[in-house]
Amino acid sequence: MYELSVAQELYTVARARADEMEVRELESVRVAVGELAGVTPDLLRSAWRFVTAESADENSRLDIDLRSGRQICPQCGALPGPDVIAYPAHCERCKCHMRVESGDRVELLEIRFQQELALA
């Protein structure tokens, strides 16, 4: 499951940042997931829960912002038409292989930490 390795990498980066800042718990991690990244958001959330289970961060949230994908034909500049449901591998006009312009990444956007209240 690809989502498990993505969740593990996200958690490793977030936990390292928390340790660097000497923060005990993560509150949330927000990521952008592109439509063409090959990541299923629900599976990524499940993988996050698995990766953080039995850790100081087991109650942390993984918030996902979905990003649209965009393709263009590098030869003739055509874009998939609005009536195209799936992303085509080849241009309908010239049959050239379509190039992905955006929406093919998972990006870490924000890490939030639990705020500890000090009682005086």
PyMOL commands that set and color helices and strands:
alter all, ss='L'
color gray80, all
select helices_A, chain A and resi 2-20+41-52
alter helices_A, ss='H'
color red, helices_A
select strands_A, chain A and resi 26-34+61-67+70-72+99-102+106-113
alter strands_A, ss='S'
color yellow, strands_A
deselect
rebuild
show_as cartoon
